[in-house]
């Protein structure tokens, strides 16, 4: 503060003093690719691959997400680094077809993707909130 006052006193009276303020913001967006590379033309689950939904966590660590797939019309399946799968159930009225070509997520400070807080942003511009996460386990072959 003292330096600023000394600079003002030393400046000639004829020269106007200009003040400027600069704000730097950083925005990070994480892109989650679809698991198979290209987007499928329609949803067709493999006949030998069936998943059963169980109670899931409230949040999933973003750093562990490796890809995603679309199997149901109201959710996006997240494939994690440890080969676990979680289904992000989308809010009412959202269709997972918007996310065929992948999606973006703006991470929160905690580095997690959470239901009731975060949303998936499609490359097409669509945006859907996450209603809940469901843990997926392989269904028994007997069922």
N, C-alpha and C positions, 0 to 999 in steps of 0.2 A: 504494500500500500504506500509506503514512504517513497519507494522508487517511482511510482506513478505520479505522485504529487511533485517530486523533483523534476520529472520529465516535463510536466505541464508548465512549471515555472521557467524552465530553461528554453521552452519553445518560443519562437518569435510570436508576437501578438497578431501579426498579419496572417499567419498560417493556421487554418482551422484544424482542429484535432478530430480525427475520425476514429470511431470505436467500431469494432466488429466482434461478432461472436460466432464460433464454429461448433456445431454439435455433430459428433460422429456416432452413428448407430450401426450396429452389426446385426444382420439378420441371417440366420442359418436355416436352411431347408434341407431335409434329408429325403432322398428319392429311394423308394422301395420298389425294386423291379419284380416283375412276375416270374414265377419259378421256372417256367418252360421257355423263357426267352420271348417268343412271339405270342401275341394274344390269340387265344382260340376263337373260332367263329361262333361256337356255342358251348354251353357247359355240358360236358359228358364225363362224369366220374368213371374211373377205371372200374371194371366189374369186380376185380379182386381186391380193391381198396375201399374199405368202408370204415367210417369214423363214427365214434359215439361221443356225444358231448357230456362233459362232467363240469362240476363247478370250477370256475377259473379265478384267477387273481384280479385285483382291481387295476393293476398296472403291469406293463411288460417293459423290460429294459430295451431301449432303442438299439443299443450297441449289439444286442444279441439277435436282432432280426436280420435274416439273410435273404428272404424272399417272401412272396405271397402267391396265393392261388385263389381262384373263384370256383366254388363248388355249390354254394347255395345262393339264392336270390337276395337275401338280406344280410349277408356277411362276407367278410374277407378272411381267408385262412392265412395266418402268419406262420412262416417256417423259421424256426430259430436255429442258431449255430449248433446247439446240442441235439438237434433233430426232433425236439418237441414241437408240437403244433398247438396254436391257440386260434380260436375263431373270434374275430372282432365282430360282434353283432352290431349292425348299424341302427341308427335311430329310425323310428317309424317313418315310413314314406321314402326312405332311401333305397335305391336299387344298386346292387353290387356290379351290375353291368357297366356302370360308369368307370369302374376301376380296372377294366381288362388290360389296359396298357400301362399299369403301374399307378403309383400315387405318391404324393409328397406329404411330409409331416414336418411341422415346425416344432422342434424340441423345446420342452420346458427346462427350467434350470436344473431340475432333478434328473434329467436324462431318461425319463420314462414316458411311455405312451399310456395314458390312463383313461379308463371309461368314465363317462360323465364330465370329463374336462376337455379332452383333445378331440380333434377331428381329422379325418383323412381328406386330402385335397386331390381330386382327379386331375389328370393332365388336361382334360376337356374343360375344366373350370368348375365342375361340380364339387360340392363340399358336403360331407356327412359326418355328424358326430358319432362317437362310439358309445353305444348304449351299455354294452357289457362284454367281458371276455369269457369264453368258454374253453376249457382244456379239452383237447381232442385225444382220444385213445383209440387204438385199433379195435374194431368190433370183433367179437369171437366169430369164427367161421361157422359155428353151429347155428347162429341166429338166422 
